């Protein structure tokens, strides 16, 4: 049996590409107005709760220049790919039992003692899953990313889309207003960036060639569990 199913692998690489485009085009969009607000309205920097830096051209899409219209086009295109891919991944994970078998957490996973033990094991570069392909800390992290961070990027993104509020004003209200949704969109984007950095570090520490090869070919579930 494969460690990573075909749908999981396709989603992983497609999602990675979409997130890179979304993040870089989002930085270009952020440069248009670098202030964040709570509530429904926010135009005066004096009312902002945060002022963010102006991101340099080498971090944005389009590269090297400020172009709000082109950045929005890239952002909208990648957002559709990102949202549809996430929906397919969730449906497939539930249908093929990947979620129930590999990602579902137990109450024990959330106990402070278990989390502290997993952190200690990670610091010692021990990443065993104790009979599963993911250990407890990985299941918690993937659950938060897949079940909270990624869906919230979609919901907050919809809430700040100019034409979406008339169709679903309840979503904007639920998020505390368009400016609150914009602030949350920014916060979750950087939370995903932090996860991306930690994820890359973990891949490097656990053998990058093997991890990348497994995510391309699927790897062997039995070999991974047996160690």
C-alpha positions as CSV (number, residue, x, y, z in Angstrom):
1,X,0.0,0.0,0.0
2,X,1.2,3.5,-0.9
3,X,2.2,5.9,1.9
4,X,0.7,8.7,0.0
5,X,-2.2,8.1,-2.3
6,X,-2.4,9.5,-5.8
7,X,-5.0,12.2,-4.9
8,X,-2.9,13.3,-1.9
9,X,0.3,13.6,-4.1
10,X,-1.5,15.5,-6.8
11,X,-3.1,17.8,-4.3
12,X,0.2,18.3,-2.4
13,X,2.1,19.6,-5.5
14,X,-0.8,21.5,-7.0
15,X,-1.6,23.1,-3.6
16,X,2.1,24.1,-3.1
17,X,2.2,25.8,-6.5
18,X,-1.1,27.6,-5.9
19,X,0.0,28.8,-2.5
20,X,3.2,30.2,-3.8
21,X,1.3,32.2,-6.5
22,X,-1.3,33.3,-3.9
23,X,1.2,34.4,-1.4
24,X,3.4,36.3,-3.8
25,X,0.5,38.0,-5.6
26,X,-1.0,38.7,-2.2
27,X,2.1,40.6,-1.1
28,X,1.8,42.8,-4.3
29,X,-1.9,43.4,-3.4
30,X,-0.9,44.2,0.2
31,X,1.4,46.9,-1.1
32,X,-1.6,48.8,-2.5
33,X,-2.7,49.6,1.1
34,X,-0.4,48.5,3.9
35,X,-2.8,49.1,6.8
36,X,-5.1,46.6,8.5
37,X,-8.4,47.3,10.3
38,X,-11.1,45.6,12.2
39,X,-14.8,46.0,11.4
40,X,-16.5,47.0,8.2
41,X,-14.6,50.1,7.2
42,X,-11.0,51.2,7.1
43,X,-9.4,53.8,4.9
44,X,-7.6,56.1,7.3
45,X,-4.2,54.8,8.6
46,X,-5.0,56.5,11.9
47,X,-7.7,53.9,12.5
48,X,-5.5,50.9,11.6
49,X,-4.5,48.2,14.2
50,X,-1.4,47.3,12.2
51,X,0.9,48.7,9.5
52,X,2.7,46.2,7.5
53,X,6.0,46.6,5.6
54,X,6.1,47.4,1.9
55,X,7.2,44.1,0.3
56,X,10.1,44.3,-2.1
57,X,9.6,43.4,-5.8
58,X,11.6,40.2,-5.7
59,X,9.0,38.7,-3.2
60,X,5.9,39.6,-5.3
61,X,4.1,38.5,-8.3
62,X,4.4,40.0,-10.9
63,X,8.1,40.0,-10.2
64,X,10.0,43.2,-9.5
65,X,7.2,45.7,-10.0
66,X,4.0,46.9,-8.5
67,X,1.0,46.0,-10.7
68,X,-2.3,45.7,-8.7
69,X,-4.4,44.6,-11.7
70,X,-2.0,41.8,-12.7
71,X,-1.6,40.7,-9.1
72,X,-5.3,40.4,-8.7
73,X,-5.6,38.3,-11.9
74,X,-2.9,35.9,-10.6
75,X,-4.5,35.8,-7.2
76,X,-8.0,35.0,-8.6
77,X,-6.7,32.3,-10.9
78,X,-4.7,30.6,-8.2
79,X,-7.6,30.9,-5.7
80,X,-9.9,28.9,-7.9
81,X,-7.3,26.1,-8.3
82,X,-6.5,26.2,-4.5
83,X,-10.2,26.0,-3.5
84,X,-11.3,23.3,-5.9
85,X,-8.2,21.2,-5.2
86,X,-8.8,21.4,-1.4
87,X,-12.5,20.4,-1.9
88,X,-11.4,17.4,-4.0
89,X,-8.7,16.4,-1.5
90,X,-11.2,16.5,1.5
91,X,-13.8,14.5,-0.4
92,X,-11.2,11.9,-1.5
93,X,-9.6,11.7,2.0
94,X,-13.0,11.0,3.6
95,X,-14.1,8.6,0.9
96,X,-10.8,6.5,0.8
97,X,-10.5,6.7,4.6
98,X,-7.2,8.5,4.5
99,X,-8.6,11.1,7.0
100,X,-9.9,8.5,9.4
101,X,-6.9,6.2,9.1
102,X,-4.0,8.7,9.1
103,X,-5.1,12.3,10.0
104,X,-7.8,11.9,12.7
105,X,-6.5,12.8,16.2
106,X,-7.4,11.2,19.5
107,X,-7.9,12.8,22.8
108,X,-4.6,11.5,23.9
109,X,-2.9,13.3,21.0
110,X,-4.1,16.6,22.6
111,X,-2.9,15.9,26.1
112,X,-0.1,18.3,27.3
113,X,2.0,15.3,28.2
114,X,1.7,13.7,24.7
115,X,2.4,17.0,23.0
116,X,5.4,17.7,25.2
117,X,6.7,14.2,24.5
118,X,6.3,14.6,20.7
119,X,8.1,18.0,20.8
120,X,10.9,16.3,22.8
121,X,11.1,13.5,20.2
122,X,11.2,16.1,17.3
123,X,14.0,18.0,19.0
124,X,15.9,14.7,19.2
125,X,15.1,14.1,15.5
126,X,12.8,11.1,16.2
127,X,9.8,11.3,14.0
128,X,8.3,7.8,14.3
129,X,4.5,7.5,14.1
130,X,4.3,4.6,16.6
131,X,2.5,2.2,14.2
132,X,1.0,5.1,12.0
133,X,2.6,7.1,9.2
134,X,2.1,10.3,11.2
135,X,2.9,10.9,14.8
136,X,0.5,12.8,17.1
137,X,2.1,16.2,16.6
138,X,2.0,15.8,12.9
139,X,-1.7,14.8,13.0
140,X,-2.6,17.8,15.1
141,X,-0.6,20.2,12.9
142,X,-2.0,18.7,9.6
143,X,-5.5,18.8,11.1
144,X,-5.2,22.5,12.0
145,X,-3.7,23.4,8.6
146,X,-6.2,21.3,6.6
147,X,-9.3,22.0,8.7
148,X,-8.7,25.6,9.8
149,X,-6.0,27.5,8.0
150,X,-6.7,26.5,4.5
151,X,-10.6,26.8,4.7
152,X,-10.2,30.1,6.5
153,X,-8.1,31.4,3.6
154,X,-11.0,30.6,1.3
155,X,-13.8,32.1,3.5
156,X,-11.9,35.3,4.3
157,X,-10.9,35.6,0.7
158,X,-14.5,35.3,-0.4
159,X,-15.6,37.8,2.3
160,X,-13.3,40.5,0.9
161,X,-14.1,39.9,-2.7
162,X,-16.0,43.0,-4.0
163,X,-18.9,41.0,-5.6
164,X,-19.4,38.4,-2.9
165,X,-20.8,40.4,0.0
166,X,-24.2,40.9,-1.7
167,X,-24.5,37.2,-2.4
168,X,-23.6,36.1,1.2
169,X,-23.6,39.0,3.6
170,X,-23.9,36.5,6.5
171,X,-20.3,35.4,5.9
172,X,-19.0,38.9,6.1
173,X,-21.0,39.5,9.3
174,X,-19.8,36.2,10.7
175,X,-16.2,37.3,10.2
176,X,-16.8,40.7,11.8
177,X,-16.9,42.8,8.6
178,X,-14.9,43.1,5.4
179,X,-11.9,44.8,7.1
180,X,-11.9,42.1,9.8
181,X,-12.0,39.4,7.1
182,X,-9.0,41.2,5.4
183,X,-7.0,41.2,8.6
184,X,-7.8,37.5,9.2
185,X,-6.8,36.7,5.6
186,X,-3.5,38.4,6.2
187,X,-3.0,36.6,9.6
188,X,-3.8,33.2,8.2
189,X,-1.6,33.8,5.2
190,X,1.4,34.3,7.4
191,X,0.4,31.4,9.6
192,X,0.6,29.2,6.5
193,X,3.9,30.7,5.7
194,X,5.2,29.8,9.2
195,X,3.9,26.2,8.6
196,X,5.6,26.1,5.2
197,X,9.0,27.1,6.8
198,X,8.6,24.5,9.6
199,X,7.5,21.9,7.1
200,X,10.5,22.4,4.9
201,X,12.8,22.2,8.0
202,X,11.2,18.9,9.1
203,X,11.6,17.5,5.5
204,X,15.3,18.5,5.5
205,X,15.9,17.0,9.0
206,X,14.1,13.7,8.1
207,X,15.8,13.1,4.8
208,X,14.7,15.4,2.0
209,X,15.5,13.0,-0.9
210,X,13.4,10.3,0.6
211,X,10.5,12.6,1.5
212,X,10.4,14.2,-1.9
213,X,10.7,10.8,-3.7
214,X,7.9,9.4,-1.5
215,X,5.7,12.4,-2.4
216,X,6.3,11.8,-6.1
217,X,6.0,8.0,-6.2
218,X,3.8,7.4,-3.2
219,X,6.4,5.4,-1.2
220,X,5.6,2.3,0.8
221,X,3.3,2.6,3.8
222,X,4.5,-0.7,5.3
223,X,8.2,0.3,5.0
224,X,7.5,3.7,6.6
225,X,5.7,2.1,9.6
226,X,8.2,-0.7,10.0
227,X,11.0,2.0,9.9
